[in-house]
């Protein structure tokens, strides 16, 4: 059964396989402004070694530490990996606060599922599992966004109670109640 896990060196092999799948579909190009895109550009060539991967895991986990110094206009975020049978399936990040940019196009929560694991309900389950974490951080409702033409992501958000507010800069903006997710547990 799939579950949330904090990033761990234990998933290195399947994580790297997933990153290759994402590269194969064109992710990581200079115009890919997603966290996956940035990670592919920044860490490819380093995370393939055990030491490099350990640094990557430590870097991802450190971003949740409120005392950590981040680049300008960045916010602290907690990232979990979605693992199934010990294999990396995807990741989901919960941003602790919103900047003006995140309010318009990024939202509180972002997620990715590796291409070979899509269309199996992982994104919907992953989001449902993180909503109580958002509530515990005092986020209610949570803002989620997706590209206007990303029907799959829209369905994930709506399946978790997302209510469409508007569209901005090519993104649909949804507010998802987190208290209801806690009550459903």
C-alpha distance (Angstrom), angle and dihedral (degrees) to the residues before:
residue distance angle dihedral
X1 . . .
X2 3.80 . .
X3 3.80 119.2 .
X4 3.78 144.1 167.0
X5 3.79 117.1 -90.2
X6 3.76 131.0 175.9
X7 3.82 109.6 -113.5
X8 3.79 109.9 -78.3
X9 3.77 138.7 179.2
X10 3.82 86.9 -126.1
X11 3.82 90.1 79.6
X12 3.82 97.3 49.5
X13 3.81 98.6 117.5
X14 3.81 97.0 48.2
X15 3.81 91.3 39.7
X16 3.81 91.0 55.8
X17 3.81 90.4 47.0
X18 3.82 88.8 52.9
X19 3.81 91.7 49.2
X20 3.80 89.4 52.6
X21 3.82 89.6 51.8
X22 3.80 89.1 52.6
X23 3.81 92.3 48.0
X24 3.81 88.7 49.6
X25 3.82 90.0 57.4
X26 3.80 90.7 51.3
X27 3.79 102.7 -95.5
X28 3.79 119.8 145.0
X29 3.80 97.1 44.8
X30 3.82 117.5 142.2
X31 3.82 90.7 -99.4
X32 3.84 93.3 51.9
X33 3.81 101.0 103.6
X34 3.82 94.9 176.2
X35 3.79 121.9 111.5
X36 3.80 89.2 -109.4
X37 3.80 89.5 53.0
X38 3.80 92.2 49.5
X39 3.80 91.9 46.8
X40 3.80 92.4 49.3
X41 3.80 90.7 52.0
X42 3.81 95.3 42.4
X43 3.80 103.7 38.9
X44 3.82 106.3 30.8
X45 3.78 105.4 110.1
X46 3.80 91.9 30.1
X47 3.80 108.9 51.3
X48 3.82 91.8 56.4
X49 3.83 89.7 79.7
X50 3.80 121.7 69.4
X51 3.81 90.4 -119.7
X52 3.80 93.3 47.5
X53 3.78 91.9 48.5
X54 3.81 90.7 49.5
X55 3.82 88.7 53.7
X56 3.80 90.4 48.9
X57 3.82 92.7 50.6
X58 3.81 90.7 47.5
X59 3.82 90.6 49.3
X60 3.82 93.3 51.1
X61 3.80 92.5 46.9
X62 3.82 92.6 46.2
X63 3.82 91.3 60.6
X64 3.81 88.7 72.3
X65 3.81 91.8 59.3
X66 3.80 106.9 100.1
X67 3.80 90.3 -152.2
X68 3.82 92.8 56.6
X69 3.79 115.7 108.3
X70 3.80 111.1 -123.2
X71 3.80 132.0 -170.3
X72 3.82 115.8 -86.3
X73 3.83 114.4 -74.2
X74 3.82 92.6 15.9
X75 3.79 123.2 119.1
X76 3.77 131.3 -152.4
X77 3.78 114.1 -94.7
X78 3.77 137.4 -178.0
X79 3.78 115.9 -137.8
X80 3.77 126.2 -160.8
X81 3.76 127.6 -174.1
X82 3.79 119.5 -136.1
X83 3.79 106.9 -133.8
X84 3.77 130.4 -176.5
X85 3.79 120.9 -169.4
X86 3.79 90.4 -14.2
X87 3.81 92.9 -52.5
X88 3.80 126.4 118.6
X89 3.82 110.1 -115.7
X90 3.79 103.7 165.5
X91 3.75 146.8 -45.3
X92 3.76 139.0 -112.3
X93 3.79 127.6 -163.8
X94 3.79 127.4 -159.3
X95 3.79 113.8 -156.0
X96 3.78 110.7 -147.5
X97 3.82 94.5 -145.2
X98 3.78 140.1 8.8
X99 3.78 127.2 -115.4
X100 3.80 120.2 -160.8
X101 3.83 88.7 -94.9
X102 3.81 93.0 49.6
X103 3.78 90.4 47.5
X104 3.79 89.8 56.2
X105 3.79 103.9 37.9
X106 3.81 114.9 -6.7
X107 3.78 111.0 49.0
X108 3.78 130.7 -170.3
X109 3.79 97.0 -69.1
X110 3.79 133.6 43.7
X111 3.77 127.8 176.0
X112 3.80 143.1 179.1
X113 3.79 132.5 -167.9
X114 3.79 121.2 -159.3
X115 3.82 111.5 -106.4
X116 3.82 96.3 -114.3
X117 3.83 91.1 54.7
X118 3.80 99.3 48.0
X119 3.80 125.8 117.5
X120 3.81 92.7 32.3
X121 3.81 99.1 100.0
X122 3.80 96.1 -99.2
X123 3.82 96.0 126.5
X124 3.81 92.3 48.8
X125 3.81 92.1 48.9
X126 3.80 92.8 43.4
X127 3.80 92.2 53.1
X128 3.81 91.4 46.5
X129 3.81 89.2 52.7
X130 3.82 93.5 51.5
X131 3.81 98.5 46.4
X132 3.85 92.7 78.5
X133 3.82 88.1 50.7
X134 3.81 88.8 54.2
X135 3.79 90.3 49.4
X136 3.80 90.7 50.8
X137 3.84 88.0 55.3
X138 3.80 89.8 53.8
X139 3.80 95.9 -103.3
X140 3.80 111.8 139.4
X141 2.91 118.9 177.5
X142 3.81 105.3 19.0
X143 3.79 121.1 -146.7
X144 3.80 116.8 -130.7
X145 3.77 126.4 178.5
X146 3.77 136.0 -169.6
X147 3.78 136.4 177.5
X148 3.80 111.5 -83.0
X149 3.81 90.2 -116.7
X150 3.83 96.8 45.9
X151 3.79 99.6 103.4
X152 3.82 93.5 168.4
X153 3.80 93.0 57.1
X154 3.79 91.5 43.6
X155 3.82 89.3 55.6
X156 3.84 90.8 49.5
X157 3.79 91.4 52.6
X158 3.80 94.5 44.5
X159 3.83 91.2 47.1
X160 3.80 86.5 59.5
X161 3.80 93.4 52.0
X162 3.79 99.0 -90.1
X163 3.79 115.5 165.7
X164 3.79 117.1 -155.9
X165 3.79 113.3 -122.1
X166 3.81 102.1 173.5
X167 3.80 147.5 -57.0
X168 3.80 123.3 -93.3
X169 3.78 131.1 174.0
X170 3.81 92.4 -10.3
X171 3.81 93.5 -48.6
X172 3.79 130.8 111.1
X173 3.81 111.3 -137.5
X174 3.81 120.4 -146.9
X175 3.79 131.8 -179.2
X176 3.80 113.3 -145.5
X177 3.82 119.5 -165.8
X178 3.79 112.5 -128.5
X179 3.81 98.4 -172.3
X180 3.80 90.0 65.3
X181 3.83 89.1 53.4
X182 3.81 90.1 54.3
X183 3.82 91.2 48.7
X184 3.82 89.9 51.6
X185 3.82 92.9 56.7
